Amino acid sequence: MKKEEYNLTISSVVAWDLTSGRTTAKMSKKLAEEIKELREKKGYTWRAVASAITRGEDSNQILGMDLCKMAAELLKENWD
């Protein structure tokens, strides 16, 4: 999977929830599986996952952790 295959902006994928102080996502099963592949099979760091999914737009480690957690929860797997 190349970085260019993701045609997502951060606003189309994630939003900051002011109530909980955490990231929320519009996560499809396909996106969850792609995140899993990046993290587990390709060994991407949390920051690299966020950067790949959002094309580097405002990506950081916490966003990557949140994306990995949401993907794992959707797939009913352990996220860390």
ZIHU-V869242 format. One record per run of one state. SS is the DSSP state (A for helix, B for strand, O for the rest). FROM is the first residue (numbers start at 1). TO is the last residue. If there is no record, write none. Layout:
ss->[SS,SS]
from->[FROM,FROM]
to->[TO,TO]
This chain:
ss->[O,A,O,A,B,O,B,O,A,O,A,O,A,O]
from->[1,3,6,10,14,18,22,26,29,42,46,55,61,75]
to->[2,5,9,13,17,21,25,28,41,45,54,60,74,80]
